[in-house]
């Protein structure tokens, strides 16, 4: 196989033998809108402490896909983003709220799709024809799994 194109990034030096662990940032900025999702239903209030996995906001127009807290911290609500400050490793017990209740009576496929939505992973699924989010309750004609990353600098 021969591939063409790519990126030629001129980097000086050689990689070191050790991986440098960077310090935690002062804050994490979580945008409320992007190309595919608009988290217009904010579920947290300014100054609220949150745990990892807690639902911060949902996109009501796109199957209620949630925006989950990646870390424990305190939320600052702005017009365009939710900002997590006072990041903590001490409260890293994952959130197990009532909203992550998967239908026990659902079929296996439906339960898996509901779980993907509730856990925030459905946002990474795309419809090949529209590039939008597919309906989690719909029945796909085919599933295509890409095993090659086309993004530059992705490990």
JOWO-V795860 format. One record per residue. N is the residue number from 1. RES is the residue in one letter. PHI is phi as a letter, one per 40 degrees, with the letter a starting at -180 (999 if undefined). OMEGA is omega in degrees with one decimal (none if undefined). Layout:
# JOWO-V795860
((N RES PHI OMEGA) (N RES PHI OMEGA))
This chain:
# JOWO-V795860
((1 X 999 178.5) (2 X b -179.6) (3 X b 178.0) (4 X b 176.8) (5 X g 179.2) (6 X h -177.1) (7 X b 175.0) (8 X b -177.9) (9 X b -178.9) (10 X c 178.5) (11 X b 179.3) (12 X c 174.8) (13 X g -179.0) (14 X b 176.6) (15 X c 177.5) (16 X c -177.7) (17 X c -176.4) (18 X b 174.7) (19 X c 179.9) (20 X c 177.2) (21 X c -178.6) (22 X c 178.3) (23 X c 176.9) (24 X c 176.2) (25 X c 176.8) (26 X c -177.8) (27 X a 172.5) (28 X b 179.6) (29 X b -178.6) (30 X b -177.2) (31 X c 178.8) (32 X c 179.5) (33 X a 177.4) (34 X a -180.0) (35 X c -173.0) (36 X b -172.9) (37 X b 174.6) (38 X b -177.9) (39 X c -174.8) (40 X c -179.3) (41 X b -178.1) (42 X c -175.6) (43 X b -178.6) (44 X b 178.7) (45 X b -180.0) (46 X d 178.7) (47 X g -179.0) (48 X c 174.1) (49 X c -179.4) (50 X b 177.1) (51 X b 177.9) (52 X c 178.9) (53 X g 179.2) (54 X c -179.5) (55 X c 179.6) (56 X c -178.5) (57 X a 175.8) (58 X b 174.9) (59 X b -175.7) (60 X c -179.1) (61 X c -176.7) (62 X b 170.7) (63 X g 177.6) (64 X f 176.4) (65 X c -175.6) (66 X c 167.4) (67 X b -174.8) (68 X b 176.9) (69 X c 179.5) (70 X c -178.2) (71 X a 171.3) (72 X c 178.9) (73 X i 178.4) (74 X b -174.7) (75 X c 166.5) (76 X b -177.3) (77 X c 173.5) (78 X b -179.1) (79 X c -173.9) (80 X b -175.0) (81 X a 167.1) (82 X b -176.6) (83 X b 176.8) (84 X c 178.0) (85 X b -179.4) (86 X f -178.0) (87 X c -173.9) (88 X b 170.5) (89 X c -174.6) (90 X c -175.7) (91 X b -173.7) (92 X c 173.4) (93 X c -176.1) (94 X c 178.0) (95 X c 177.6) (96 X b -175.9) (97 X c -179.3) (98 X c -175.6) (99 X c 178.9) (100 X c -179.5) (101 X b -178.0) (102 X c -177.3) (103 X c -179.0) (104 X c -178.1) (105 X c -177.7) (106 X c 174.7) (107 X c -176.1) (108 X c -178.5) (109 X c 180.0) (110 X c 179.4) (111 X c 178.2) (112 X c 179.6) (113 X c 179.3) (114 X c 179.3) (115 X c 177.0) (116 X c 177.1) (117 X c -176.3) (118 X c -178.1) (119 X c 175.3) (120 X g -177.6) (121 X c -177.6) (122 X c -180.0) (123 X c 179.1) (124 X c 176.8) (125 X c -178.4) (126 X b 174.7) (127 X c -175.8) (128 X c -177.7) (129 X c -174.4) (130 X b -173.5) (131 X g 178.0) (132 X c 176.5) (133 X c 175.5) (134 X c 177.7) (135 X c -178.7) (136 X c 178.9) (137 X c -179.7) (138 X c 178.3) (139 X b -178.5) (140 X c 175.1) (141 X c 178.8) (142 X a 175.5) (143 X b 179.2) (144 X b 179.3) (145 X b 179.2) (146 X c 179.4) (147 X b -178.9) (148 X b 178.8) (149 X c 179.6) (150 X c 178.9) (151 X c 178.5) (152 X c 174.8) (153 X g 176.6) (154 X c 179.4) (155 X c none))
